[in-house]
Amino acid sequence: MIVLRHGKFISGSRIFRAGEILPDNAGVQELVGKGMAEVVETVKKSKAAKKSEPDKAEPTQENAKGDS
């Protein structure tokens, strides 16, 4: 995803303003090269990456009495 950092950009009949998502074409790639637009990472971190930490084991019940 490419986002216009500041200013305005005209592509065809559409005017893009700062913060809007730009189409990926040669003109926009020139803006990225000049630093007027920025390529933003579109991949979100998955929940599996957050769960990579080992789960905490349940504490043992040392003083638990069973029904006898």
C-alpha positions, -999 to 999 in steps of 0.1 A, spaced: 0 0 0 14 34 -9 3 65 10 8 101 0 28 118 28 21 155 21 8 177 -7 -16 167 -35 -12 143 -65 -34 142 -96 -37 108 -113 -62 108 -143 -92 127 -131 -87 120 -94 -70 142 -69 -52 125 -40 -46 144 -8 -21 137 20 -29 105 38 -48 88 10 -38 55 -6 -23 58 -41 -26 34 -70 6 15 -78 19 28 -111 51 44 -126 41 80 -115 35 70 -79 68 50 -78 86 83 -88 69 100 -58 82 72 -35 117 77 -49 114 115 -42 101 108 -6 67 124 -12 49 90 -8 56 61 15 52 24 10 33 11 41 34 -26 53 1 -42 46 7 -75 64 -8 -77 99 7 -97 126 -12 -129 132 -26 -141 164 -3 -171 162 28 -148 164 14 -134 196 9 -169 211 45 -180 204 51 -175 241 47 -207 261 15 -210 280 18 -208 317 11 -242 334 -16 -243 360 -2 -243 396 -4 -277 413 -28 -280 442 -7 -293 471 -32 -289 498 -63 -302 480 -82 -329 497 -102 -354 477 -136 -368 488 -129 -401 505 
